[in-house]
Amino acid sequence: MKDVKIRIKKDGSTTLETSGFKGKACEELTDKMLKDLRDLGISGQVKEDKKKAEYYDTASETKETAKY
């Protein structure tokens, strides 16, 4: 099951965590989300990018279109 958790702290900092994605599918989804936010005039920057083991699991990677 694919899951995206977004946590927004009182200071405005935000954490985005994905699970259930294989290969670069999670990165493609988060890039699209950031682009869509910029298109709405909401800017931000990525301060840290931690990749989970699933990111490197390309043997079972399939092309998926994620929607949010």
N, C-alpha and C positions, 0 to 999 in steps of 0.2 A: 504494500500500500504506500502510495506517495503522500508525503506530508510536508507542509511548509509552516514553520512557526515564526512569527514576527513578534518580537518583544520591544516595546517602546518604554523607556524609562522616563521618570519625571524630568530629568535634565535634557530630554529630547534625543539622547543617543538610542540607537536602534540595533537590535541583533536579529539577523535572519538565519534560520537553520532549516536545512532540508534533509529529508530522509526518504529512502525508498527509490532513489534515482540511481541509475547506473551510468558510468562514464561521464561525459560532459553535459548530460541532460540537465543536471541541477544548475550548472554554470550558465547554460543557455537561458534557463528560466529566470535566474536572478538578474542576468544582464538585461533581459526584456523588461523585467519589473523596474529596474533602475532607469532604463530609457523612458518608460511610460511615465514614471514620476517626474523626470526632467521635463518631459513634454508638457506636464501640468504645472511647471514652474517650481517644483520642489527639488532643491538641489541637495546633494550630500556627497560624501566621499567614503570609500571603503578604506578602513584603517587596518583591518586584519582579515585574512582569507585563509581559513583552515579547511583543508580538504580531508574528507573521511576516506576510509578504505574503498568504499563503493565508487569513488571517483576514478580510482585506478583499475577498477574491474571492467576492462574493455572487452573481455572474452564473451560476456553475455550482454554487451551493450546493444540496444536496439534503438532505432530512430523513433522518437516519440514527440508528439506535440503536446506540451503541457499548457493547460489553461488555468487561469486564476480568476 
